[in-house]
Amino acid sequence: MTDRKRTTAVQVRVTEQEKRKLERQAKRCGLSLSGYLRRVGAGKPAAVFPSQRFHALYQQVNALRDNLTTQPMERTAAQLDELAGQILTAYTSGGVDDGSN
């Protein structure tokens, strides 16, 4: 990556709602609003990173896998049901962290 100074501003008028949406998308991609707009404006993909919520669910799945042979099947089934519900909730909310894990 070249070290170039950005000295030219581009002003774009948007509604408050549009700005909030752009800020949310930038945050989900791990970028500043300026960085997000530069990427999208250049036609480059702006990948959305999984939220902390998905990462926590992933860790729970791994912990469950590690305990498969050491706990009763009924307990494993109940934990899988709980995880499935949490994953569905996270998926339908777009993976956005709501402060609860």
Order of alpha helices (4+ residues) and beta strands (2+ residues): alpha-alpha-alpha-alpha
